[in-house]
């Protein structure tokens, strides 16, 4: 990993570019930059969960290392912007909000030119929510109970009999057809928070104000309450059109904080965890691709030992007819390996990841397991998966999977066999440097690979090991 002196990188540290913000630093995820910082600022910067800070040999200079977090945050007069290594349009694609690519292409292009993720995402949210509410405000029946002077709905006899013969007021219960439901409440909370985001284009800020007016009369929950209610919303044909807008609302509510932390200096932050984003995206796409063939379950907690004292947490477990038939672990960062010397056709995983996967396969009594990596994080977009030009096939015939064309396969991968156990551990890489259709083809190829790796041996073909 190389350290780049920000003093000779005009794009890394720009002084006074934004009024009121002072310095503006643009970094890249999984990288280290050399920056001049005050000791107090460096200390507080190191206390954030998004970067780590180490002292440099030269006094007044610090090595700032980014991790998997992308976005922007402000610390006093220092604005830190962390850019993803993948293409901006593919970052929006990973958000997985259920919209076709042409609807978010403009926001991705805007993010590619101005570095700020949050304003681009707020613009995306405002336009999506406007399209959603253009179909009409969602109404639903909500159960209500109250003590009224006149009968409404029906009498709640249990509460009424507790009054000891008092007839008025009457204990009433009824179902009210109203727009004050969780879908609109969560949308209103996200709109209110989005209005506080700086640098949002004026047209989109006007959209947000119109949305707030359209949601007038809807109760506004706190951010914590809104996130809890978002997780409990059940979608049907009646509210399915709300799903994209609520998915973006959840991103804003869960990742955006706007608060004063030190005196009169406003500190804002919007950071996305690329690890979690990649895991959620692959899990959702595999659930869709394997629907009806395998039951894909995320973040289950089986036990490693017979005494049920040590839990394990594989990212994905695959079940067929109530039986666990496969396991996979998702890793956003690909191992740095020279595939020309490994003797394997594709990326070699980190040794620790193999050990972890072997524990999963052993505890679940499986013959095979799969590590799923993101290939675009550790290499230039011009290189092929695994760090070299071109693509190779997953062991087992990914070249026959959808998306294969002209001899170039859709997925890169390799496999090792554990000595004395016969367990086969696969490592496959999803290349995020291509187009959304390329990524979809790789997901389809991965689904076919998982179908093959979870097949049970026939009676005439005993299991390995």
Beta strands, then each sheet from edge to edge (+ up, - down):
strand 1: 3-5
strand 2: 13-18
strand 3: 22-28
strand 4: 32-36
strand 5: 51-55
strand 6: 61-66
strand 7: 69-75
strand 8: 78-83
strand 9: 140-148
strand 10: 154-155
strand 11: 170-178
strand 12: 256-262
strand 13: 265-273
strand 14: 295-298
strand 15: 316-320
strand 16: 323-331
strand 17: 368-374
strand 18: 412-417
strand 19: 424-430
sheet 1: 1+ 4+ 6- 5+
sheet 2: 2+ 3- 8- 7+ 13- 12+
sheet 3: 9+ 11- 10+
sheet 4: 14+ 15- 16+ 17+ 19+ 18-
end
